[in-house]
Amino acid sequence: MSVTAVPLRPVKKGSVLKLWLGLALLALVGVAAAWIGTRNQVWTTTASGLQFRTIKAGEGAHPNEADIAFVTYTGRLAETGKVFDSNEGGQPAPFPVAEGATIKGFSEGLKLMQKGGTYRLRIPPALGYADKDMGNGQIPANSTLDFDVKVLEVMPEAQLRQMMMQQQMMQGGAGGPGGPGGPGGGEGAP
């Protein structure tokens, strides 16, 4: 049995160098793509231990102690991912930014956010519910909590109170004493 040998052409000078340069360029492109894909997954840790991540940056000023933030959120247990609370798809919830109005980590996190942004908070037990079992066992003691938060609006608490008073006055004028449906006037009055 005979084997026919096929002659190989010699490799030109510089071809091996071009091959290595191409592989190095490909590796750099892969590293850059990985960095771009994970740059929003960087956690910033505050002095208190709160971890904060910007998913989509917002605009404008950060809320302060005198503001109310209207947000949609989903709260999960960090260890298991189990959702324990959410208002996604519903009405935005108003949260006072002032310390003591919510758990410490959530108040601190709200002050780092901006209107129109989406954020993730990782709240350690010391800034959450600590050693308390909450929600009829839904949040075990010493749980680390993750919150996905979208900030829809931020307004001063005084402005919100004024709007609520105006709304009450308008409702009171239409259905209050002497008005239709109110005591002492309109249809159905005795």
Backbone as CSV, one residue per row, in Angstrom:
resi,resn,N_x,N_y,N_z,CA_x,CA_y,CA_z,C_x,C_y,C_z
1,MET,0.841,-1.141,0.000,0.000,0.000,0.000,0.902,1.224,0.000
2,SER,0.578,2.157,-0.867,1.411,3.357,-0.938,0.601,4.562,-0.505
3,VAL,1.275,5.478,0.085,0.636,6.702,0.552,1.175,7.831,-0.294
4,THR,0.258,8.590,-0.824,0.674,9.716,-1.642,0.869,10.907,-0.717
5,ALA,1.979,11.503,-0.763,2.272,12.662,0.081,1.793,13.920,-0.617
6,VAL,1.146,14.770,0.115,0.685,16.043,-0.420,1.648,17.104,0.106
7,PRO,2.271,17.797,-0.780,3.225,18.805,-0.308,2.486,20.001,0.324
8,LEU,3.001,20.483,1.438,2.459,21.662,2.102,3.251,22.879,1.647
9,ARG,2.507,23.946,1.432,3.195,25.176,1.068,3.869,25.751,2.298
10,PRO,4.980,26.333,2.139,5.648,26.948,3.291,4.849,28.159,3.783
11,VAL,4.907,28.394,5.083,4.216,29.519,5.692,5.026,30.770,5.412
12,LYS,4.318,31.817,4.943,5.004,33.067,4.631,5.471,33.736,5.906
13,LYS,6.546,34.489,5.773,7.036,35.239,6.923,5.968,36.242,7.346
14,GLY,5.763,36.378,8.632,4.792,37.327,9.148,3.400,36.738,9.340
15,SER,3.094,35.590,8.737,1.762,35.005,8.879,1.505,34.540,10.305
16,VAL,2.513,33.967,10.943,2.358,33.503,12.318,2.150,34.712,13.231
17,LEU,2.887,35.784,12.983,2.724,37.002,13.768,1.307,37.553,13.603
18,LYS,0.788,37.556,12.376,-0.582,38.025,12.137,-1.596,37.150,12.869
19,LEU,-1.367,35.855,12.906,-2.254,34.940,13.610,-2.281,35.279,15.100
20,TRP,-1.122,35.466,15.703,-1.051,35.795,17.126,-1.675,37.168,17.418
21,LEU,-1.454,38.136,16.556,-2.067,39.454,16.740,-3.590,39.360,16.654
22,GLY,-4.079,38.557,15.732,-5.523,38.361,15.589,-6.127,37.716,16.831
23,LEU,-5.439,36.715,17.386,-5.919,36.068,18.604,-5.907,37.037,19.794
24,ALA,-4.862,37.870,19.888,-4.794,38.857,20.978,-5.924,39.878,20.838
25,LEU,-6.204,40.326,19.623,-7.291,41.276,19.389,-8.637,40.650,19.751
26,LEU,-8.832,39.413,19.384,-10.064,38.702,19.715,-10.237,38.589,21.238
27,ALA,-9.169,38.308,21.956,-9.228,38.222,23.415,-9.592,39.582,24.012
28,LEU,-9.023,40.664,23.495,-9.346,42.003,23.991,-10.808,42.356,23.749
29,VAL,-11.327,41.992,22.589,-12.741,42.241,22.292,-13.624,41.465,23.273
30,GLY,-13.265,40.241,23.583,-14.036,39.434,24.538,-14.025,40.036,25.931
31,VAL,-12.876,40.513,26.376,-12.780,41.145,27.696,-13.616,42.421,27.726
32,ALA,-13.546,43.231,26.676,-14.334,44.472,26.622,-15.830,44.173,26.641
33,ALA,-16.259,43.172,25.897,-17.683,42.808,25.875,-18.135,42.331,27.256
34,ALA,-17.307,41.565,27.936,-17.659,41.101,29.284,-17.745,42.274,30.246
35,TRP,-16.838,43.230,30.144,-16.857,44.394,31.030,-18.104,45.238,30.792
36,ILE,-18.437,45.469,29.522,-19.629,46.262,29.195,-20.888,45.559,29.695
37,GLY,-20.938,44.265,29.567,-22.117,43.509,29.993,-22.308,43.449,31.500
38,THR,-21.248,43.651,32.262,-21.357,43.543,33.718,-21.126,44.858,34.449
39,ARG,-20.930,45.942,33.750,-20.612,47.202,34.427,-21.744,47.686,35.328
40,ASN,-22.999,47.356,35.015,-24.122,47.749,35.871,-24.334,46.796,37.030
41,GLN,-23.494,45.797,37.146,-23.647,44.836,38.225,-22.656,45.085,39.352
42,VAL,-22.089,46.266,39.376,-21.147,46.639,40.417,-21.930,47.196,41.605
43,TRP,-21.668,46.672,42.779,-22.314,47.141,43.996,-21.453,48.221,44.628
44,THR,-22.094,49.277,45.084,-21.436,50.293,45.889,-21.886,50.056,47.317
45,THR,-20.928,49.984,48.233,-21.261,49.751,49.634,-21.061,51.049,50.411
46,THR,-22.094,51.475,51.123,-22.019,52.697,51.914,-21.344,52.394,53.260
47,ALA,-21.052,53.446,54.022,-20.403,53.280,55.325,-21.248,52.442,56.283
48,SER,-22.569,52.481,56.126,-23.459,51.725,57.016,-23.533,50.242,56.665
49,GLY,-23.100,49.875,55.447,-23.170,48.485,55.005,-24.225,48.248,53.935
50,LEU,-25.028,49.267,53.601,-26.012,49.150,52.524,-25.285,48.961,51.207
51,GLN,-25.760,48.027,50.380,-25.222,47.865,49.033,-26.240,48.421,48.053
52,PHE,-25.735,49.128,47.050,-26.571,49.908,46.144,-26.051,49.712,44.732
53,ARG,-26.980,49.490,43.793,-26.579,49.313,42.392,-27.552,50.064,41.501
54,THR,-27.020,50.843,40.569,-27.839,51.569,39.606,-28.061,50.681,38.394
55,ILE,-29.311,50.383,38.107,-29.659,49.596,36.924,-29.865,50.559,35.747
56,LYS,-30.633,51.626,35.984,-30.862,52.677,34.996,-30.814,54.003,35.754
57,ALA,-29.926,54.873,35.350,-29.763,56.145,36.056,-30.987,57.033,35.877
58,GLY,-31.307,57.771,36.927,-32.391,58.747,36.874,-31.826,60.132,36.601
59,GLU,-32.673,61.146,36.776,-32.266,62.527,36.523,-32.724,63.407,37.674
60,GLY,-32.042,64.513,37.844,-32.455,65.495,38.838,-31.797,65.277,40.186
61,ALA,-32.325,66.006,41.151,-31.772,65.978,42.503,-32.131,64.679,43.218
62,HIS,-31.325,64.354,44.211,-31.604,63.204,45.068,-32.624,63.625,46.128
63,PRO,-33.559,62.753,46.493,-34.527,63.091,47.544,-33.820,63.381,48.863
64,ASN,-34.444,64.239,49.669,-33.903,64.526,50.999,-34.949,64.202,52.059
65,GLU,-34.618,64.473,53.297,-35.473,64.131,54.442,-36.891,64.696,54.345
66,ALA,-37.062,65.818,53.623,-38.375,66.467,53.541,-39.185,66.016,52.327
67,ASP,-38.714,65.002,51.605,-39.369,64.573,50.375,-40.137,63.268,50.545
68,ILE,-41.028,63.050,49.600,-41.755,61.789,49.453,-41.358,61.226,48.089
69,ALA,-40.982,59.963,48.043,-40.641,59.300,46.788,-41.770,58.340,46.435
70,PHE,-42.272,58.445,45.219,-43.296,57.525,44.714,-42.573,56.448,43.924
71,VAL,-42.675,55.210,44.382,-41.894,54.127,43.798,-42.746,52.893,43.541
72,THR,-42.283,52.087,42.608,-42.729,50.707,42.509,-41.541,49.872,42.960
73,TYR,-41.813,48.742,43.582,-40.722,47.958,44.150,-41.101,46.493,44.222
74,THR,-40.079,45.661,44.327,-40.231,44.251,44.641,-39.182,43.926,45.687
75,GLY,-39.613,43.350,46.800,-38.702,42.957,47.867,-38.534,41.451,47.875
76,ARG,-37.268,41.007,47.941,-36.943,39.576,47.938,-35.988,39.255,49.078
77,LEU,-35.998,38.013,49.496,-34.980,37.533,50.413,-33.724,37.280,49.587
78,ALA,-32.603,37.880,49.977,-31.374,37.758,49.184,-30.898,36.311,49.098
79,GLU,-31.089,35.550,50.161,-30.578,34.173,50.195,-31.319,33.242,49.244
80,THR,-32.632,33.440,49.106,-33.438,32.503,48.317,-34.072,33.120,47.075
81,GLY,-34.159,34.449,47.031,-34.837,35.117,45.921,-36.353,35.137,46.067
82,LYS,-36.872,34.622,47.177,-38.322,34.562,47.401,-38.880,35.977,47.585
83,VAL,-39.913,36.308,46.791,-40.558,37.616,46.887,-41.437,37.646,48.133
84,PHE,-41.251,38.671,48.972,-42.091,38.820,50.160,-43.016,40.023,50.064
85,ASP,-42.760,40.951,49.119,-43.632,42.115,48.954,-43.364,42.747,47.592
86,SER,-44.430,43.280,46.968,-44.265,43.932,45.671,-45.476,44.786,45.361
87,ASN,-45.229,45.885,44.679,-46.339,46.661,44.129,-46.129,46.888,42.635
88,GLU,-45.293,46.072,42.003,-45.070,46.155,40.556,-46.392,45.951,39.829
89,GLY,-46.638,46.764,38.846,-47.861,46.655,38.071,-49.049,47.335,38.717
90,GLY,-48.859,47.853,39.912,-49.945,48.544,40.608,-49.641,50.020,40.756
91,GLN,-50.316,50.626,41.696,-50.114,52.046,41.965,-48.758,52.248,42.629
92,PRO,-48.055,53.319,42.285,-46.805,53.602,42.985,-47.075,53.902,44.457
93,ALA,-46.188,53.449,45.305,-46.332,53.664,46.741,-45.550,54.904,47.157
94,PRO,-46.170,55.779,47.958,-45.434,56.938,48.467,-44.618,56.542,49.697
95,PHE,-43.326,56.831,49.683,-42.459,56.548,50.813,-41.817,57.831,51.299
96,PRO,-42.060,58.199,52.554,-41.318,59.331,53.113,-39.834,58.966,53.162
97,VAL,-38.986,59.894,52.786,-37.555,59.646,52.771,-36.962,59.808,54.166
98,ALA,-37.652,60.500,55.036,-37.155,60.775,56.385,-36.800,59.489,57.115
99,GLU,-35.713,59.550,57.868,-35.280,58.404,58.649,-36.358,58.044,59.668
100,GLY,-36.612,56.752,59.796,-37.621,56.273,60.728,-38.964,56.012,60.069
101,ALA,-39.165,56.509,58.843,-40.428,56.300,58.147,-40.501,54.890,57.545
102,THR,-39.353,54.328,57.200,-39.253,52.961,56.680,-38.041,52.325,57.362
103,ILE,-37.693,51.117,56.969,-36.484,50.519,57.545,-35.276,51.367,57.141
104,LYS,-34.252,51.360,57.971,-33.094,52.241,57.778,-32.467,52.106,56.387
105,GLY,-32.289,50.892,55.927,-31.638,50.675,54.630,-32.440,51.231,53.477
106,PHE,-33.777,51.150,53.561,-34.619,51.658,52.478,-34.569,53.185,52.457
107,SER,-34.644,53.823,53.623,-34.546,55.292,53.687,-33.208,55.773,53.144
108,GLU,-32.140,55.105,53.572,-30.810,55.486,53.091,-30.706,55.306,51.580
109,GLY,-31.242,54.217,51.072,-31.206,53.957,49.638,-31.992,54.974,48.835
110,LEU,-33.160,55.387,49.333,-33.965,56.384,48.626,-33.189,57.681,48.416
111,LYS,-32.353,58.043,49.378,-31.578,59.284,49.278,-30.492,59.204,48.203
112,LEU,-30.185,58.007,47.736,-29.170,57.823,46.694,-29.779,57.785,45.291
113,MET,-31.096,57.758,45.207,-31.797,57.574,43.933,-32.194,58.908,43.317
114,GLN,-32.651,58.830,42.059,-33.151,59.996,41.337,-34.405,59.603,40.571
115,LYS,-35.242,60.597,40.306,-36.487,60.382,39.562,-36.179,59.750,38.203
116,GLY,-36.962,58.724,37.859,-36.811,58.049,36.571,-35.817,56.909,36.578
117,GLY,-35.147,56.691,37.692,-34.127,55.647,37.758,-34.653,54.331,38.284
118,THR,-33.877,53.280,38.031,-34.161,51.945,38.535,-32.928,51.490,39.301
119,TYR,-33.159,50.959,40.493,-32.050,50.643,41.384,-32.287,49.312,42.076
120,ARG,-31.214,48.747,42.607,-31.315,47.554,43.443,-30.596,47.855,44.750
121,LEU,-31.277,47.542,45.838,-30.718,47.699,47.172,-30.505,46.322,47.775
122,ARG,-29.388,46.131,48.447,-29.164,44.919,49.255,-28.986,45.416,50.689
123,ILE,-29.980,45.113,51.500,-30.052,45.651,52.851,-29.660,44.559,53.855
124,PRO,-28.554,44.764,54.568,-28.155,43.774,55.570,-29.117,43.795,56.754
125,PRO,-29.150,42.733,57.546,-30.100,42.656,58.663,-30.056,43.870,59.594
126,ALA,-28.885,44.409,59.862,-28.768,45.546,60.784,-29.509,46.779,60.270
127,LEU,-29.697,46.897,58.957,-30.417,48.033,58.372,-31.832,47.657,57.956
128,GLY,-32.203,46.401,58.212,-33.541,45.918,57.868,-34.341,45.647,59.130
129,TYR,-34.697,44.368,59.328,-35.513,43.996,60.475,-34.691,43.335,61.576
130,ALA,-33.381,43.265,61.404,-32.450,42.713,62.392,-32.886,41.319,62.822
131,ASP,-33.029,41.107,64.129,-33.337,39.773,64.629,-34.831,39.522,64.809
132,LYS,-35.648,40.380,64.166,-37.109,40.208,64.252,-37.614,39.381,63.069
133,ASP,-38.527,38.476,63.362,-39.209,37.694,62.334,-40.410,38.533,61.886
134,MET,-40.499,38.857,60.598,-41.544,39.763,60.116,-42.452,39.069,59.099
135,GLY,-43.632,39.634,58.941,-44.564,39.160,57.917,-45.027,37.744,58.130
136,ASN,-45.310,37.381,59.374,-45.768,36.015,59.681,-44.834,34.958,59.104
137,GLY,-43.540,35.184,59.270,-42.554,34.208,58.814,-42.067,34.401,57.399
138,GLN,-42.636,35.358,56.669,-42.176,35.587,55.297,-40.760,36.154,55.263
139,ILE,-40.399,36.910,56.305,-39.056,37.469,56.412,-38.454,36.943,57.708
140,PRO,-37.640,35.894,57.615,-37.037,35.344,58.826,-36.091,36.347,59.495
141,ALA,-35.863,36.163,60.775,-34.932,37.013,61.506,-33.556,36.975,60.835
142,ASN,-32.851,38.097,60.912,-31.490,38.231,60.379,-31.401,37.989,58.871
143,SER,-32.431,38.386,58.135,-32.448,38.220,56.679,-31.830,39.425,55.986
144,THR,-31.057,39.151,54.950,-30.592,40.197,54.043,-31.671,40.350,52.983
145,LEU,-32.048,41.593,52.696,-33.160,41.880,51.787,-32.661,42.532,50.513
146,ASP,-33.220,42.139,49.377,-32.961,42.784,48.089,-34.236,43.490,47.648
147,PHE,-34.100,44.737,47.225,-35.230,45.494,46.693,-34.874,46.014,45.306
148,ASP,-35.759,45.759,44.339,-35.689,46.411,43.033,-36.643,47.590,43.111
149,VAL,-36.138,48.798,42.872,-36.920,50.010,43.088,-36.873,50.882,41.832
150,LYS,-38.055,51.343,41.385,-38.172,52.333,40.305,-38.746,53.594,40.915
151,VAL,-38.053,54.707,40.731,-38.508,55.982,41.276,-39.300,56.701,40.189
152,LEU,-40.601,56.864,40.413,-41.467,57.483,39.414,-41.619,58.983,39.634
153,GLU,-41.586,59.409,40.885,-41.766,60.836,41.198,-41.159,61.115,42.555
154,VAL,-40.667,62.328,42.721,-40.172,62.809,44.006,-40.767,64.187,44.206
155,MET,-41.358,64.415,45.382,-41.902,65.751,45.659,-41.751,66.060,47.147
156,PRO,-41.665,67.341,47.459,-41.592,67.723,48.866,-42.859,67.296,49.601
157,GLU,-42.709,66.851,50.831,-43.842,66.405,51.627,-44.872,67.527,51.787
158,ALA,-44.400,68.762,51.944,-45.310,69.902,52.100,-46.198,70.067,50.857
159,GLN,-45.628,69.865,49.679,-46.408,69.971,48.440,-47.461,68.871,48.377
160,LEU,-47.109,67.660,48.781,-48.064,66.556,48.781,-49.215,66.841,49.753
161,ARG,-48.882,67.350,50.935,-49.931,67.685,51.908,-50.877,68.745,51.350
162,GLN,-50.310,69.748,50.678,-51.129,70.812,50.091,-52.061,70.237,49.020
163,MET,-51.536,69.350,48.189,-52.362,68.725,47.151,-53.485,67.907,47.780
164,MET,-53.194,67.189,48.854,-54.212,66.383,49.511,-55.283,67.261,50.142
165,MET,-54.880,68.387,50.728,-55.856,69.305,51.317,-56.769,69.893,50.242
166,GLN,-56.187,70.254,49.102,-56.986,70.789,48.001,-57.973,69.749,47.499
167,GLN,-57.523,68.520,47.401,-58.393,67.444,46.935,-59.546,67.225,47.921
168,GLN,-59.245,67.253,49.212,-60.290,67.089,50.215,-61.290,68.229,50.165
169,MET,-60.774,69.442,49.950,-61.667,70.590,49.862,-62.595,70.468,48.657
170,MET,-62.049,70.002,47.531,-62.862,69.836,46.324,-63.920,68.761,46.539
171,GLN,-63.546,67.672,47.173,-64.505,66.602,47.447,-65.534,67.062,48.460
172,GLY,-65.103,67.828,49.439,-66.018,68.334,50.456,-67.036,69.288,49.874
173,GLY,-66.637,70.079,48.886,-67.544,71.038,48.256,-68.616,70.350,47.439
174,ALA,-68.297,69.218,46.814,-69.257,68.541,45.955,-70.193,67.632,46.741
175,GLY,-69.691,67.048,47.827,-70.531,66.079,48.529,-70.684,66.412,49.996
176,GLY,-70.310,67.619,50.384,-70.361,68.001,51.793,-71.755,68.445,52.189
177,PRO,-71.856,69.024,53.380,-73.162,69.473,53.873,-73.828,70.421,52.889
178,GLY,-75.064,70.154,52.613,-75.838,70.996,51.714,-75.672,70.644,50.252
179,GLY,-74.699,69.829,49.912,-74.487,69.451,48.509,-75.266,68.197,48.184
180,PRO,-75.329,67.843,46.908,-76.045,66.634,46.515,-75.457,65.413,47.198
181,GLY,-76.303,64.622,47.799,-75.861,63.396,48.444,-75.315,63.614,49.837
182,GLY,-75.133,64.855,50.254,-74.600,65.142,51.590,-75.730,65.341,52.571
183,PRO,-75.382,65.305,53.857,-76.444,65.504,54.852,-77.073,66.891,54.734
184,GLY,-78.355,66.927,54.755,-79.070,68.201,54.745,-79.306,68.785,53.387
185,GLY,-79.068,68.091,52.299,-79.336,68.719,51.019,-79.330,67.716,49.886
186,GLY,-79.783,68.134,48.743,-79.769,67.330,47.538,-80.816,66.237,47.566
187,GLU,-80.682,65.317,46.601,-81.638,64.234,46.460,-81.609,63.302,47.663
188,GLY,-82.702,62.736,47.992,-82.806,61.740,49.041,-82.744,62.305,50.449
189,ALA,-82.722,63.621,50.574,-82.690,64.202,51.928,-84.068,64.102,52.545
190,PRO,-84.128,63.766,53.859,-85.456,63.631,54.484,-86.160,64.950,54.651
